[in-house]
């Protein structure tokens, strides 16, 4: 996967994406102000301890805590999300669960 370094430890993953986009939604923006459809994993529990994601109009992806829908959203480029998902699929974050 371009943009991600593979290795033998939990600290091996890092994103080196050089993508840039016009910052229409900066990190920390109020999640409810984005006017997007939020979705969560079918594996999420009923207590609402979920991470929700939304596609933004400029192609980036926003994440928020479902327990705080008016709280801050973190915004990532498609390359950053791809690198993270590749690392998750490879088990690089299994020690966190």
N, C-alpha and C positions, 0 to 999 in steps of 0.2 A: 504494500500500500504506500504510494507516494505521500510524503508528509508525516509519516509516523516511523519511529525507530523501533525495531523489534529487539528484544533482548531477554535475558534470563530473570529479571526481577520486576517487582512491582513498580519501580521507578523508571523502567525502560521506556515507557510510553511518553511521548511528547509531541505536541502539534507544532509543525513548522510551516504552516500554511502562510502564503504571502498574499492571499486574496484580500481585496479591499472592496468596500461598497460605500456608497453615500450613507452616512449614519442617520437614517430616518428614525431609528428606534435605538437609542443608546442603552447600554447596560444600566440596570437600575430603574428604568422607566416603569411607571405604574402599569402592571400587567393588564389591568382591566381597561386601560385607556387605549390599548392597541387595536381593539375592534376586530379581533380574529376569533376563529373557532379553535378552542383548546381541546385536545384529546389526551387520553391517558391509556396506559397499557391494560389489556384485558386481565393481566396478572395483578393489577392493583387491588388492594384490600378494601373492605367496606368502611373502615374507620377513616378513610380519607387521607391516609399517609401516602400521597401520590405525587409524582412529578408529572406535570402536564406539559405538552409541547404544542407549538403552533407554527405554521408556515407563515412568514411575513411576505408582503407583496414584492419586496426587493430580492427574494430568494433566501434570505437568512432564516434562521430558526430561533424561536424564543422558548425558554423554559421557565416554569413557575412552580411554586409549591401550591398544591390544590387546597391546603388548609388556609392559605392566605391569598385569595384571588385578586385582592387589591394591592398586594405587596409587589416587590420588585421582580422584574423579569430579567433573565440573563439572555443575551442575544449572541448567537454564534453564526459563523459563515457555514455554507454547506461543506467546505473542506474540513473545518473543525469538527463538525458533527460526524462526518464520514470517518475521520481519524479516531474519534472517541468510540464510535460503534464498532469499528474494526478491532480496537483494543478490547472492548467488552466481549466481543465474539471469541477472541483469542484467549479469554480468561484472565486478562491482565489486571482486572479489578475484583476478582473473586474473593480476595482476602478482605474486602470491605463489607461483604454480605454476611 
